[in-house]
Amino acid sequence: MEKLQWTKRLNQEKVENIYLKHLGQPYKEYRQLWEKADCNYLPDFPIHIDIEVIDACNLRCIYCFRNEDMQNRLGYKVNTGMEFPMKLYIKVLSEGQRHGLRAINLGFSGECLMRKDLCEMINLAYKYGVLDIRLITNGTLLTKDMVGDLLDSHATFIGISIDAGTPEKYIALKGIDYFNRLRSIVKYINQKKVDLKKDLPLIRVSYYHSEEDIGDKEKFLKEFQEYVDFIDFKELVNINNKRNENIRMDCRMPFQRLAVFANGDVSACCSIFFSKKLIIGNLYKMSLKEIWDSEEIQSIRRGLIKEDPVAICKECLGSVSSSL
């Protein structure tokens, strides 16, 4: 079991071996740069960019800011249906190619499978030299035809957020029962990869631990472990319960990556709860490089370096998380 930032990962060694097999030395250098980037070292350009390809989702999970109750508490509007424009996407990729962008996530914030041109976006990223091309999805819109298209694309990673080990727990978290359908589609993806003799894209499923999940984690492993490349166990954060002391100081996100929203806003934070409160620029007005070097993000970094984070960082880093 590998301990990552806010996550525990099963089969991390397998993941690294497959990436190295197919992406070679550039992948090794990319991961070394990722590990190096922190309070003591700032790359010239973000290593990774998260992109909200669509401001919409077909689910309203109880722990997600796309749930109307959560949205009202956080105080900002989402689910507008806006798509990240292809013209702006190409601008991002072009700038990234000039500055050595290594990785991109097309599943940030919204449900990426709602984009009809998703595979085109994946293959454009590859054309512009992005090494690690990732998707994170709830998986509920996956069809066999879509699976075929994704396996034929240049995606390197598909993360499917299942989060529960039984239909009952799934319904409790997401309000609708897609559990058995997801189990079937995960098995189908695995079989297609075997038939096609493909290692990539790597398939990950994720699980949220909660205090009420007695025995559920073991059920989740039994259902999915055999059919995926790796599993992430994530912390379930209660944003309404904050610590005043012992705020964690291990966030390296402003030194590694940027998050981009469908309207062009750019955030220094990749948290779905707090990123919209840390907007530091807009791609219609500034380049990624200008935003990366701006005083707005530098002040956020200084706060982390001095262990005196800005207010929104304190709110995020002081959130009480359930133990894993």
C-alpha positions in Angstrom: 0.0 0.0 0.0 1.5 3.3 -1.1 0.8 6.5 0.9 0.2 9.5 -1.4 -0.9 13.0 -0.6 -4.4 12.6 0.8 -4.7 9.1 -0.8 -3.6 5.6 -0.2 -2.9 3.6 -3.4 -2.9 -0.1 -4.0 -0.5 -1.4 -6.7 1.5 1.8 -7.1 4.6 -0.2 -8.2 2.6 -1.8 -11.0 1.5 1.6 -12.2 5.1 2.9 -12.3 6.3 -0.2 -14.2 3.7 0.1 -16.9 4.3 3.8 -17.4 8.0 3.3 -17.6 7.5 0.4 -20.1 5.5 2.6 -22.5 6.7 6.1 -21.9 10.3 5.5 -20.9 12.8 8.1 -19.8 10.5 11.1 -20.3 8.1 9.6 -17.8 10.8 9.1 -15.3 12.0 12.7 -15.7 8.4 14.0 -15.4 7.8 12.1 -12.1 11.2 13.2 -10.7 10.2 16.8 -11.5 6.8 16.2 -9.8 8.4 14.9 -6.7 10.9 17.8 -6.6 8.4 20.6 -6.9 7.5 21.9 -3.5 8.3 24.9 -1.2 12.0 24.5 -2.0 11.7 24.2 -5.8 9.4 25.9 -8.3 9.3 24.7 -11.9 9.3 27.3 -14.7 5.8 26.1 -15.8 3.0 24.0 -14.3 3.9 20.3 -14.6 0.2 19.3 -14.7 -3.0 21.1 -15.7 -6.5 20.1 -14.6 -9.2 21.2 -17.0 -13.0 21.4 -16.4 -14.0 20.4 -19.9 -17.7 20.9 -19.0 -19.4 22.6 -16.1 -22.0 19.8 -15.6 -22.5 16.4 -14.1 -25.2 13.8 -14.4 -24.9 12.9 -10.7 -25.5 14.9 -7.5 -23.3 13.0 -4.9 -23.9 14.1 -1.3 -20.1 14.8 -0.8 -19.7 16.9 -4.0 -20.0 20.6 -4.6 -22.3 19.9 -7.5 -25.0 18.8 -5.0 -27.3 21.8 -4.6 -27.2 21.7 -0.8 -23.4 21.7 -0.8 -23.3 24.4 -3.6 -25.5 26.7 -1.5 -23.3 26.4 1.5 -20.1 27.1 -0.5 -21.7 30.1 -2.1 -20.9 29.8 -5.8 -22.8 28.7 -8.9 -22.0 25.5 -10.9 -23.7 23.2 -13.3 -24.1 25.9 -16.0 -23.5 23.4 -18.8 -20.7 25.6 -20.2 -18.0 23.7 -22.2 -14.4 24.6 -22.2 -14.0 26.1 -25.8 -11.9 24.0 -28.2 -10.1 27.2 -29.4 -9.0 28.0 -25.8 -8.0 24.4 -25.3 -5.7 24.5 -28.3 -4.2 27.7 -26.9 -3.5 25.9 -23.6 -1.9 23.0 -25.4 0.2 25.2 -27.7 1.6 27.1 -24.7 2.1 23.9 -22.9 4.1 22.5 -25.8 6.4 25.5 -25.8 7.0 25.2 -22.0 7.2 21.4 -21.6 3.8 20.6 -20.1 3.9 17.0 -18.9 0.4 16.0 -17.9 -3.2 17.0 -18.2 -6.4 15.9 -16.6 -9.6 16.3 -18.6 -11.8 15.1 -15.8 -11.4 17.9 -13.3 -14.6 19.1 -11.6 -17.3 18.2 -14.2 -18.2 14.9 -15.8 -15.9 14.6 -18.8 -18.0 11.9 -20.6 -20.7 14.5 -21.2 -18.3 16.0 -23.9 -19.0 14.5 -27.2 -15.6 15.4 -28.5 -13.6 14.0 -25.5 -11.5 11.6 -27.6 -10.6 14.4 -29.9 -9.4 16.4 -26.9 -7.4 13.4 -25.7 -5.7 12.9 -29.1 -5.0 16.7 -29.5 -3.2 16.6 -26.1 -1.0 13.8 -27.5 -0.4 15.7 -30.7 0.8 18.7 -28.7 3.3 16.5 -26.8 1.5 15.9 -23.4 2.9 12.7 -22.0 0.3 11.7 -19.3 -3.3 12.3 -20.5 -5.8 11.5 -17.7 -9.5 11.3 -17.3 -11.5 11.1 -14.1 -15.1 10.1 -14.5 -18.0 8.7 -12.5 -18.2 6.1 -15.3 -22.0 6.0 -15.4 -22.2 7.2 -19.0 -19.7 4.6 -20.3 -21.0 2.4 -23.1 -19.2 -0.4 -24.9 -18.7 1.8 -28.0 -17.3 4.6 -25.8 -14.9 2.1 -24.1 -13.7 1.1 -27.5 -13.0 4.7 -28.5 -11.2 5.5 -25.3 -9.0 2.4 -25.6 -8.1 3.4 -29.1 -7.2 6.9 -28.0 -4.0 8.2 -26.5 -5.3 8.3 -22.9 -2.9 7.0 -20.4 -5.2 6.8 -17.3 -8.9 6.5 -16.7 -10.1 6.9 -13.1 -13.6 5.7 -12.3 -15.0 7.1 -9.1 -17.2 4.3 -7.7 -16.6 5.1 -4.0 -18.7 2.2 -2.5 -18.5 -1.6 -2.1 -22.3 -2.3 -2.3 -25.3 -1.0 -4.2 -26.8 0.3 -0.9 -23.7 2.3 0.0 -23.6 3.6 -3.6 -27.2 4.8 -3.4 -26.5 6.5 0.0 -23.6 8.4 -1.5 -25.0 9.2 -5.0 -28.8 9.0 -4.7 -29.1 6.5 -7.6 -28.1 2.9 -8.3 -25.4 2.5 -10.9 -23.3 0.1 -8.9 -24.0 -3.1 -10.8 -23.7 -1.3 -14.1 -20.3 0.0 -13.1 -19.2 -3.4 -12.0 -20.1 -4.8 -15.4 -18.4 -2.0 -17.4 -15.2 -2.3 -15.4 -15.1 -6.0 -16.1 -15.8 -5.3 -19.8 -12.9 -2.7 -19.9 -10.6 -5.3 -18.4 -11.6 -8.0 -20.9 -11.2 -5.6 -23.8 -7.7 -4.6 -22.6 -6.8 -8.3 -22.3 -8.2 -9.0 -25.8 -6.4 -6.1 -27.3 -3.2 -6.8 -25.3 -3.1 -3.2 -24.1 -1.5 -1.9 -20.9 -2.7 1.6 -21.4 -4.8 3.4 -20.5 -4.4 2.3 -16.9 -7.7 1.8 -15.1 -8.2 3.0 -11.6 -11.2 2.8 -9.4 -11.5 4.9 -6.2 -13.2 4.4 -2.9 -14.2 6.9 -0.2 -13.8 5.7 3.4 -16.3 6.7 6.0 -16.9 5.8 9.6 -20.1 3.9 8.7 -18.5 1.6 6.1 -17.9 -1.4 8.4 -16.9 -4.2 6.0 -17.6 -2.1 2.9 -14.0 -1.6 1.9 -13.4 -5.4 1.9 -16.5 -5.8 -0.3 -15.2 -3.1 -2.7 -11.8 -4.9 -3.0 -13.6 -8.2 -3.7 -15.7 -6.7 -6.4 -13.1 -4.7 -8.3 -9.5 -5.5 -7.4 -9.2 -8.3 -10.0 -10.3 -6.1 -12.9 -8.3 -2.9 -12.5 -4.7 -1.8 -12.5 -4.9 0.0 -9.2 -7.2 1.3 -6.5 -7.1 4.6 -4.6 -8.6 4.9 -1.1 -9.4 8.6 -0.5 -10.2 10.6 2.5 -13.8 11.7 2.9 -13.6 15.4 3.9 -16.2 17.0 6.1 -15.8 20.7 5.1 -18.2 21.8 7.9 -15.8 20.6 10.6 -12.6 22.6 10.9 -9.6 22.3 13.1 -8.2 25.5 14.6 -4.9 23.8 15.4 -2.5 21.4 13.7 -3.4 22.5 10.2 -1.6 20.2 7.7 1.2 21.9 5.7 1.9 19.2 3.1 0.1 20.9 0.2 2.3 21.2 -2.9 -0.3 21.9 -5.5 0.6 25.6 -6.2 4.1 24.4 -6.9 3.1 21.6 -9.3 -0.2 22.4 -11.1 -3.0 24.8 -12.1 -6.7 24.1 -12.4 -8.7 25.7 -15.3 -12.5 26.1 -15.4 -14.8 26.1 -18.4 -15.1 29.9 -18.3 -11.3 30.3 -18.5 -10.8 31.0 -14.8 -7.5 29.6 -13.4 -7.1 28.4 -9.8 -4.0 27.6 -7.7 -6.0 24.8 -6.0 -7.2 21.4 -7.3 -9.8 20.9 -4.5 -13.3 20.7 -5.8 -14.5 22.5 -2.7 -12.1 25.4 -2.5 -10.6 25.9 -6.0 -13.2 28.5 -7.0 -12.3 30.6 -4.0 -8.6 30.8 -5.2 -9.0 32.2 -8.7 -5.7 33.9 -9.7 -6.4 34.8 -13.4 -8.3 34.1 -16.5 -7.1 32.6 -19.8 -8.9 35.2 -21.9 -6.8 37.9 -20.2 -3.5 36.1 -19.3 -1.3 33.3 -20.5 -0.7 30.3 -18.3 2.9 31.4 -17.9 1.8 34.9 -16.7 -0.6 33.3 -14.2 2.1 30.9 -13.0 4.5 33.8 -12.3 1.8 36.2 -11.0 1.9 37.9 -7.6 -1.5 36.3 -6.9 -0.1 32.8 -6.8 3.2 33.8 -5.4 1.4 35.1 -2.3 -0.3 31.8 -1.9 3.1 30.0 -2.2 4.7 32.3 0.3 2.0 31.5 2.8 2.7 27.8 2.5 6.4 28.3 2.7 6.1 30.4 5.9 3.5 28.0 7.3 1.0 30.9 7.5 -1.4 30.0 4.6 -3.9 32.5 3.2 -7.4 32.2 4.5 -8.8 29.8 1.9 -5.8 27.5 2.2 -6.4 27.4 6.0 -10.0 26.5 5.3 -9.0 23.7 3.1 -6.0 22.4 5.0 -7.9 22.6 8.3 -10.7 20.4 7.0 -11.1 17.4 9.2 -10.8 14.2 7.2 -11.8 10.7 8.2 -9.0 8.3 8.9 -8.0 5.7 6.4 
